[in-house]
Amino acid sequence: MSSDSSLFIFSPQLLLQIRSVFRVIEGSQGYFGPLATNQAAFFLLDSLPLFIAVVIYIPFWPGQYIDTNRLREEQHALKERANAS
């Protein structure tokens, strides 16, 4: 995996972690807490990171960067080791 593709794989994960932290803090404040009732905060910390992550994942789906031949070889080697034992 090249460093360019790693950026497109890991940056959406970071955005989703930001969203998750926001949701935990929002939930801890209650249904009528300051974050739950602030539309700008909700958009910036919930909707926008999710939207950007989806936009990145559409052209750069992580599955296209997985080397399936290498995975098959590793599975075959594990089976051979298990059968040899």
C-alpha positions in Angstrom: 0.0 0.0 0.0 1.5 3.3 -1.0 1.6 6.3 1.3 -0.9 8.1 -1.0 -3.5 5.4 -0.6 -2.8 5.2 3.2 -3.9 8.8 3.5 -7.2 8.0 1.8 -7.7 4.9 4.0 -6.8 6.4 7.4 -8.1 10.0 7.1 -11.8 8.9 7.1 -11.2 6.8 10.1 -9.8 9.8 12.0 -12.9 11.8 10.9 -15.2 9.0 12.2 -13.3 9.0 15.5 -13.8 12.8 15.9 -17.5 12.2 15.2 -17.6 9.4 17.8 -16.0 11.5 20.5 -18.5 14.3 19.8 -21.4 11.9 20.1 -20.2 10.6 23.4 -19.7 14.1 24.8 -23.1 15.1 23.4 -24.8 12.1 25.0 -23.2 12.7 28.3 -24.7 16.3 28.4 -28.2 14.9 28.0 -30.9 15.4 25.4 -31.2 19.1 25.9 -27.5 19.8 26.5 -25.5 22.6 24.8 -24.1 20.4 22.1 -27.4 18.6 21.4 -29.2 21.9 20.9 -26.5 23.7 18.9 -27.1 23.2 15.2 -23.7 24.5 14.0 -21.8 22.2 16.4 -23.9 19.3 15.2 -23.2 20.0 11.6 -19.4 20.6 12.1 -18.8 17.7 14.4 -21.3 15.1 13.3 -22.6 15.6 9.7 -19.5 17.1 8.1 -17.0 14.5 9.2 -19.3 11.7 8.1 -20.0 13.3 4.7 -16.3 13.8 4.1 -15.5 10.2 5.0 -18.2 8.9 2.6 -16.9 11.2 -0.2 -13.4 9.8 0.3 -14.5 6.2 0.6 -16.5 6.3 -2.7 -13.5 6.5 -5.0 -10.9 5.0 -2.6 -12.7 1.9 -1.1 -10.2 0.1 1.2 -11.0 -3.3 -0.4 -9.3 -2.4 -3.6 -6.0 -2.0 -1.9 -6.0 -5.4 -0.2 -3.6 -7.8 -1.9 -5.8 -10.9 -2.2 -2.9 -13.0 -3.6 -0.8 -12.4 -0.5 -3.8 -13.2 1.8 -4.4 -16.5 0.0 -0.7 -17.4 0.3 -0.7 -16.6 4.0 -3.9 -18.7 4.5 -2.3 -21.6 2.6 0.8 -21.4 4.7 -1.2 -21.4 7.9 -3.1 -24.5 6.8 0.1 -26.3 5.9 1.5 -25.5 9.4 -1.7 -26.7 11.0 -1.6 -29.9 9.0 2.1 -30.5 9.8 1.5 -30.3 13.6 
